[in-house]
Amino acid sequence: MSEPIGHGAYAPLFLRIALGAYFLMAGWLKVSHLDDFIQVIKGFNMLPGDLANVYGSLLPYMELAAGGFLVLGLWTTLAAMLAAIMIASFVFAFGFFPQPINIFNKDVILLACAVSLMFSGPGAYSIDGLRVRPG
């Protein structure tokens, strides 16, 4: 059982859908309570006041954009880079083990998914895949 069970073109599709859906849901939740989210960002006291406002205001929309592009497979490498940068900032801010009760930080797994998409590309089942096909 060392052979894959399916075509390799499906692998990026599964990663894109999972990571994109995560970012769409996270962004939507933050946008729907934007003022509260900005206050949470300020409460961490990691960024100066004005920078916390800008980060808290832009992050949800960047999550929605990255998530939408990943699900569609449009500008996949760019969307995966944006996702990786956002996730890396979360890991940097909260640490590798953010809570003692958790054995692992889910953001590290999400970061691995984003980096994987940066290396693999969108796969055949994507808008990017349709655009680059010959004929």
ROVODREN-606841 format. One record per residue: x, y, z of N, C-alpha, C in turn. Coordinates in nm, 3 decimals. Example, Ala and Ser with C-alpha at 12.3 -4.5 7.8 and 13.67 -1.06 7.14 Angstrom:
BEGIN
{node {1.319,-0.569,0.780},{1.230,-0.450,0.780},{1.320,-0.330,0.780}}
{node {1.285,-0.225,0.708},{1.367,-0.106,0.714},{1.290,0.003,0.787}}
END
This chain:
BEGIN
{node {0.083,-0.120,0.000},{0.000,0.000,0.000},{0.086,0.125,0.000}}
{node {0.183,0.130,-0.086},{0.264,0.250,-0.094},{0.223,0.341,-0.211}}
{node {0.129,0.296,-0.290},{0.082,0.376,-0.404},{-0.032,0.466,-0.359}}
{node {-0.041,0.587,-0.416},{-0.153,0.675,-0.383},{-0.286,0.613,-0.424}}
{node {-0.391,0.650,-0.354},{-0.523,0.595,-0.386},{-0.596,0.678,-0.491}}
{node {-0.543,0.793,-0.525},{-0.607,0.879,-0.624},{-0.505,0.961,-0.698}}
{node {-0.553,1.041,-0.789},{-0.468,1.127,-0.869},{-0.412,1.239,-0.781}}
{node {-0.284,1.272,-0.801},{-0.218,1.375,-0.722},{-0.276,1.514,-0.739}}
{node {-0.351,1.537,-0.846},{-0.410,1.669,-0.868},{-0.518,1.702,-0.765}}
{node {-0.570,1.600,-0.696},{-0.671,1.625,-0.594},{-0.612,1.681,-0.465}}
{node {-0.487,1.653,-0.437},{-0.426,1.694,-0.309},{-0.435,1.845,-0.287}}
{node {-0.392,1.929,-0.384},{-0.406,2.072,-0.361},{-0.551,2.117,-0.346}}
{node {-0.642,2.049,-0.415},{-0.784,2.083,-0.403},{-0.831,2.068,-0.259}}
{node {-0.797,1.955,-0.196},{-0.839,1.932,-0.058},{-0.777,2.034,0.037}}
{node {-0.650,2.065,0.017},{-0.584,2.166,0.102},{-0.646,2.304,0.081}}
{node {-0.669,2.339,-0.046},{-0.726,2.471,-0.076},{-0.864,2.487,-0.013}}
{node {-0.950,2.385,-0.027},{-1.086,2.394,0.026},{-1.084,2.404,0.178}}
{node {-1.004,2.321,0.243},{-0.999,2.322,0.389},{-0.943,2.454,0.443}}
{node {-0.830,2.496,0.390},{-0.767,2.619,0.437},{-0.852,2.741,0.400}}
{node {-0.904,2.741,0.277},{-0.988,2.854,0.234},{-1.114,2.866,0.316}}
{node {-1.180,2.754,0.344},{-1.302,2.757,0.426},{-1.272,2.806,0.566}}
{node {-1.159,2.764,0.621},{-1.120,2.811,0.755},{-1.106,2.963,0.755}}
{node {-1.035,3.017,0.654},{-1.015,3.162,0.648},{-1.144,3.237,0.620}}
{node {-1.231,3.181,0.537},{-1.360,3.246,0.512},{-1.443,3.255,0.640}}
{node {-1.448,3.145,0.714},{-1.526,3.145,0.838},{-1.465,3.238,0.943}}
{node {-1.333,3.233,0.957},{-1.266,3.319,1.055},{-1.284,3.466,1.019}}
{node {-1.267,3.499,0.892},{-1.284,3.638,0.849},{-1.426,3.686,0.866}}
{node {-1.523,3.603,0.830},{-1.663,3.641,0.843},{-1.701,3.666,0.989}}
{node {-1.654,3.582,1.078},{-1.682,3.600,1.220},{-1.625,3.731,1.271}}
{node {-1.505,3.766,1.227},{-1.441,3.890,1.271},{-1.509,4.012,1.210}}
{node {-1.544,4.004,1.081},{-1.610,4.118,1.015},{-1.746,4.146,1.079}}
{node {-1.817,4.041,1.116},{-1.950,4.061,1.173},{-1.944,4.122,1.313}}
{node {-1.829,4.121,1.377},{-1.809,4.184,1.509},{-1.678,4.262,1.507}}
{node {-1.662,4.348,1.407},{-1.534,4.415,1.383},{-1.489,4.500,1.501}}
{node {-1.577,4.580,1.558},{-1.537,4.665,1.671},{-1.489,4.582,1.790}}
{node {-1.559,4.474,1.818},{-1.517,4.386,1.927},{-1.382,4.323,1.897}}
{node {-1.361,4.283,1.771},{-1.234,4.221,1.734},{-1.119,4.320,1.749}}
{node {-1.140,4.445,1.708},{-1.036,4.546,1.722},{-1.001,4.566,1.870}}
{node {-1.101,4.564,1.956},{-1.075,4.576,2.101},{-0.995,4.458,2.153}}
{node {-1.023,4.339,2.101},{-0.946,4.220,2.141},{-0.800,4.237,2.100}}
{node {-0.777,4.285,1.978},{-0.639,4.307,1.930},{-0.569,4.409,2.019}}
{node {-0.638,4.517,2.051},{-0.579,4.618,2.140},{-0.549,4.560,2.278}}
{node {-0.636,4.471,2.325},{-0.621,4.412,2.457},{-0.497,4.324,2.471}}
{node {-0.444,4.273,2.360},{-0.322,4.193,2.366},{-0.199,4.278,2.398}}
{node {-0.209,4.409,2.374},{-0.098,4.502,2.400},{0.031,4.461,2.330}}
{node {0.019,4.406,2.212},{0.138,4.368,2.135},{0.173,4.474,2.031}}
{node {0.075,4.554,1.993},{0.095,4.657,1.891},{0.055,4.792,1.948}}
{node {0.123,4.899,1.904},{0.079,5.033,1.946},{-0.064,5.059,1.900}}
{node {-0.135,5.148,1.965},{-0.277,5.174,1.942},{-0.318,5.188,1.796}}
{node {-0.250,5.277,1.722},{-0.288,5.299,1.582},{-0.261,5.175,1.496}}
{node {-0.149,5.108,1.522},{-0.116,4.988,1.446},{-0.213,4.874,1.479}}
{node {-0.256,4.867,1.604},{-0.357,4.766,1.644},{-0.488,4.793,1.571}}
{node {-0.526,4.920,1.555},{-0.648,4.954,1.481},{-0.637,4.910,1.335}}
{node {-0.524,4.940,1.273},{-0.505,4.905,1.132},{-0.504,4.752,1.116}}
{node {-0.427,4.682,1.200},{-0.419,4.536,1.192},{-0.557,4.474,1.216}}
{node {-0.626,4.520,1.319},{-0.758,4.466,1.351},{-0.862,4.495,1.244}}
{node {-0.847,4.607,1.175},{-0.942,4.643,1.069},{-0.914,4.568,0.940}}
{node {-0.789,4.546,0.907},{-0.753,4.483,0.781},{-0.754,4.330,0.786}}
{node {-0.717,4.273,0.898},{-0.703,4.128,0.907},{-0.827,4.051,0.862}}
{node {-0.948,4.086,0.907},{-1.065,4.008,0.864},{-1.086,4.012,0.713}}
{node {-1.061,4.125,0.651},{-1.081,4.136,0.506},{-0.971,4.061,0.430}}
{node {-0.850,4.061,0.485},{-0.742,3.982,0.425},{-0.773,3.833,0.438}}
{node {-0.831,3.792,0.550},{-0.870,3.652,0.567},{-0.979,3.613,0.467}}
{node {-1.078,3.700,0.449},{-1.184,3.672,0.353},{-1.129,3.662,0.211}}
{node {-1.040,3.754,0.175},{-0.981,3.752,0.041},{-0.898,3.626,0.019}}
{node {-0.810,3.597,0.112},{-0.726,3.477,0.099},{-0.812,3.352,0.094}}
{node {-0.912,3.343,0.180},{-1.000,3.227,0.182},{-1.077,3.210,0.053}}
{node {-1.132,3.319,0.002},{-1.206,3.312,-0.124},{-1.119,3.271,-0.241}}
{node {-1.000,3.330,-0.250},{-0.909,3.294,-0.359},{-0.863,3.149,-0.348}}
{node {-0.841,3.102,-0.225},{-0.798,2.962,-0.209},{-0.909,2.866,-0.250}}
{node {-1.031,2.892,-0.208},{-1.142,2.803,-0.244},{-1.159,2.798,-0.396}}
{node {-1.150,2.912,-0.459},{-1.166,2.918,-0.605},{-1.044,2.866,-0.680}}
{node {-0.930,2.869,-0.615},{-0.807,2.833,-0.685},{-0.763,2.944,-0.778}}
{node {-0.786,3.067,-0.738},{-0.750,3.185,-0.816},{-0.634,3.256,-0.747}}
{node {-0.527,3.281,-0.820},{-0.407,3.341,-0.762},{-0.365,3.264,-0.638}}
{node {-0.360,3.133,-0.653},{-0.341,3.042,-0.541},{-0.210,3.066,-0.467}}
{node {-0.102,3.082,-0.540},{0.028,3.100,-0.473},{0.028,3.228,-0.392}}
{node {-0.026,3.336,-0.448},{-0.034,3.463,-0.375},{-0.123,3.450,-0.252}}
{node {-0.238,3.385,-0.268},{-0.330,3.365,-0.156},{-0.266,3.279,-0.048}}
{node {-0.192,3.176,-0.088},{-0.124,3.091,0.009},{-0.015,3.167,0.082}}
{node {0.056,3.255,0.011},{0.157,3.340,0.076},{0.094,3.432,0.179}}
{node {-0.017,3.495,0.140},{-0.088,3.583,0.233},{-0.135,3.504,0.355}}
{node {-0.190,3.387,0.332},{-0.234,3.303,0.442},{-0.117,3.264,0.532}}
{node {-0.004,3.227,0.472},{0.114,3.188,0.549},{0.165,3.303,0.635}}
{node {0.166,3.424,0.579},{0.212,3.541,0.656},{0.118,3.567,0.773}}
{node {-0.013,3.561,0.748},{-0.108,3.582,0.858},{-0.092,3.476,0.966}}
{node {-0.083,3.350,0.925},{-0.072,3.242,1.022},{0.060,3.253,1.099}}
{node {0.169,3.286,1.030},{0.297,3.303,1.098},{0.289,3.414,1.202}}
{node {0.214,3.520,1.172},{0.198,3.628,1.271},{0.120,3.578,1.393}}
{node {0.024,3.487,1.372},{-0.050,3.430,1.485},{0.042,3.343,1.571}}
{node {0.123,3.260,1.506},{0.216,3.173,1.579},{0.316,3.259,1.656}}
{node {0.366,3.365,1.592},{0.462,3.454,1.658},{0.397,3.522,1.779}}
{node {0.273,3.567,1.761},{0.206,3.641,1.869},{0.167,3.552,1.987}}
{node {0.120,3.432,1.958},{0.066,3.347,2.065},{0.160,3.234,2.106}}
{node {0.265,3.215,2.031},{0.362,3.112,2.065},{0.330,2.978,2.002}}
{node {0.426,2.890,2.010},{0.413,2.756,1.953},{0.312,2.673,2.031}}
{node {0.307,2.692,2.161},{0.211,2.624,2.249},{0.132,2.732,2.323}}
{node {0.024,2.785,2.262},{-0.046,2.900,2.321},{-0.118,2.870,2.451}}
{node {-0.163,2.748,2.471},{-0.234,2.712,2.595},{-0.175,2.583,2.648}}
{node {-0.155,2.576,2.779},{-0.095,2.454,2.834},{-0.179,2.328,2.812}}
{node {-0.309,2.344,2.792},{-0.397,2.228,2.776},{-0.384,2.164,2.638}}
{node {-0.343,2.244,2.539},{-0.329,2.193,2.402},{-0.192,2.131,2.383}}
{node {-0.188,2.018,2.316},{-0.058,1.956,2.292},{0.011,2.014,2.170}}
{node {-0.064,2.083,2.085},{-0.006,2.140,1.964},{-0.089,2.258,1.918}}
{node {-0.025,2.351,1.852},{-0.091,2.470,1.800},{-0.145,2.441,1.660}}
{node {-0.276,2.450,1.642},{-0.338,2.424,1.511},{-0.285,2.517,1.404}}
{node {-0.240,2.635,1.444},{-0.188,2.730,1.346},{-0.061,2.678,1.278}}
{node {0.015,2.596,1.347},{0.134,2.538,1.285},{0.092,2.443,1.172}}
{node {-0.015,2.369,1.193},{-0.066,2.279,1.089},{-0.121,2.360,0.972}}
{node {-0.193,2.467,1.001},{-0.245,2.553,0.895},{-0.131,2.618,0.816}}
{node {-0.025,2.656,0.887},{0.091,2.713,0.820},{0.154,2.611,0.725}}
{node {0.162,2.487,0.768},{0.216,2.381,0.682},{0.129,2.363,0.558}}
{node {-0.002,2.374,0.573},{-0.092,2.364,0.457},{-0.068,2.478,0.359}}
{node {-0.054,2.600,0.411},{-0.031,2.716,0.324},{0.102,2.704,0.251}}
{node {0.206,2.662,0.322},{0.337,2.646,0.259},{0.331,2.534,0.154}}
{node {0.260,2.428,0.184},{0.244,2.319,0.088},{0.180,2.370,-0.041}}
{node {0.079,2.454,-0.029},{0.014,2.510,-0.149},{0.107,2.603,-0.225}}
{node {0.194,2.673,-0.153},{0.290,2.759,-0.220},{0.384,2.675,-0.308}}
{node {0.418,2.556,-0.262},{0.509,2.469,-0.337},{0.438,2.387,-0.444}}
{node {0.315,2.342,-0.414},{0.247,2.252,-0.508},{0.170,2.328,-0.616}}
{node {0.128,2.449,-0.586},{0.041,2.521,-0.678},{-0.103,2.480,-0.658}}
{node {-0.193,2.529,-0.742},{-0.335,2.512,-0.720},{-0.390,2.374,-0.755}}
{node {-0.318,2.299,-0.835},{-0.371,2.171,-0.883},{-0.458,2.192,-1.006}}
{node {-0.498,2.083,-1.063},{-0.574,2.088,-1.189},{-0.716,2.141,-1.169}}
{node {-0.773,2.120,-1.053},{-0.913,2.156,-1.029},{-0.921,2.294,-0.964}}
{node {-0.892,2.395,-1.044},{-0.888,2.533,-0.995},{-0.903,2.628,-1.113}}
{node {-0.932,2.752,-1.083},{-0.937,2.852,-1.189},{-0.798,2.871,-1.247}}
{node {-0.696,2.874,-1.160},{-0.559,2.885,-1.210},{-0.525,2.768,-1.301}}
{node {-0.569,2.649,-1.266},{-0.543,2.531,-1.348},{-0.610,2.540,-1.483}}
{node {-0.727,2.601,-1.487},{-0.796,2.619,-1.616},{-0.729,2.723,-1.702}}
{node {-0.675,2.826,-1.638},{-0.612,2.935,-1.714},{-0.482,2.894,-1.780}}
{node {-0.409,2.800,-1.722},{-0.278,2.766,-1.776},{-0.279,2.642,-1.864}}
{node {-0.394,2.579,-1.881},{-0.402,2.461,-1.968},{-0.387,2.501,-2.113}}
{node {-0.311,2.426,-2.188},{-0.297,2.458,-2.331},{-0.428,2.429,-2.406}}
{node {-0.455,2.510,-2.507},{-0.571,2.487,-2.593},{-0.692,2.536,-2.531}}
END
